[in-house]
Amino acid sequence: MTDLLSRMADDLIGRVSGPMKFRLLLQPLMAAALAIRSGLKDAREEKPPYFWAMFHDPAHRAEMVRDGWKSVGRVFILAVVLDAVYQFIVFRRFYPVEALLVAVVLALVPYLLIRGPANRLARRRHQGSETWQEETSNRR
């Protein structure tokens, strides 16, 4: 078991300097862009911040998971496929647990961390613009 964990740690660290390292930046950027888009949509629809609501609104949790998966699912699958290609190039084998772990880190984590703050920032900006518009119209 210790050998397995040390091999996995070495394999995961090796991805940083190995071939196809561009995906370590590209995939989180894609997930972030999708999270921002979804967060802006949530703000327009006056939905609560995504990650917070996942834990505090069990009645809508399944619907929220489907919506999140619909947004980031392709990036997650692409992350698994690209990691599989990387593994075949470097190791000549496929380690599915490593591929899933990499996909979670590169796609799901950035998406979950960015969607809620994007929603909050868009709401604050929208509320601020309404206040500003009211103030300027009252001056006239």
N, C-alpha and C positions, 0 to 999 in steps of 0.2 A: 504494500500500500504506500509506503514511504517512497519507494522507487517510482511509482506511478505519479504521485504528486510532484516529486522533483522533476520528472521528465516533463510533465505538463507545464510547470513553472518555467523551465528552460525553453520549451517550445513557444510559450506565449511571449516571453521576453525576446526571443529570437525574431519574432515578427516585426519588431521595431526597426531592425536594421536589414532584414532580409528582402527578397524580391517582392514586388507589389506593395511596398510600404506606402505608396500614394493613397491607398484605400483607407489607411488609418486616419487621414485627414478628410478625404472626400466623403466617406460614408457618414461620419458625424455631422459634416456640413449639410449633407442632404437631409438627414434626420432633423437638424435644427431648422432648415428652411421649411420643411413640412410642419414642424411644431409651431413655427411662427404663423404660418398660414392657418393652421387649425386654431391657434390661440386668438387670432384676429376674428375668425369666424365665430368662436365662442363669445368673444366680446360683443360682436354685433347682435348675437342671439341672446345676450345677457345671461349666459351660462356661468356657473361658478368655475374657479380655476380647476383645471383637470385633475392633477395629482391629488390635490386636497379633497376634491369631491369624490374621488375613487374610494377613499377611506371613510368619508363621513356621509355618504349618500348611498347606502346599500340597495335602495329601491331601484336606482338607475345604474348600478355598477355594471351589469351585463351589457346594457346599451352603450355605456361609455367605453367598455373594453372593445366592443365591436367597432365603434367609431374610431378609436385609437388604432386598432389593428388595420382597419381599412386605410388609414392614412400612412402608417409606417410599415405595413406588412411587406411591401415590395422591397423597401430598403433592407429590411431584416432578411428576407429571402436572398437578396443580392449579396448581403454580407456572408451568409452561409455558403453560397455558391463560390464566391471569390475566395473564401477561406479554404474551401475544399480544393480549389485549383492550386492555391498556395501550398497546401499540404501535399498534393500529388507532385508538385514541382520539387519541393524541399525534402519531404520524408518518403515519398513513393508509397504512402499509405494515407488512409483517411481516419481521423479521430473525431467522431461526431460530437462528443462532449466538448472538445476544444472549439469546434466550429460554432456550436450553439453559444458557448461562453463569449467568444469573440463577437458574434452577432448581437448578443445582448448588450455588450459594452459599447459597440460601435453604433448601434441603431436605437435600441430601446432606451438606454440610459439618457442620451442627449435629448431624445424626444420627450421623455417624462420630465426632465429637469427644465425644459425651455417652454413647453406649451402653456403651463400655468402662468409664469411670469409675463409671457407675451400677452396673455389675456388681461392680466392686471395692468400692464403698461398701456395697452390700447384703451382700456376703460378710463384710466386716469387722464390720458391724453384727450379722449373724447369729452370727459367731464370738464376738463380744463378749457377746451375750446368752446364749449357751451357757455361757461362762466365768462370767458373773455368776450364772446359775442354779445352776451347780455350787457356787460359793462360798457362796451363800445356803443351799443344801440341806445342805452340810457343816457349817454353823454350828448347825443344828438338831439 
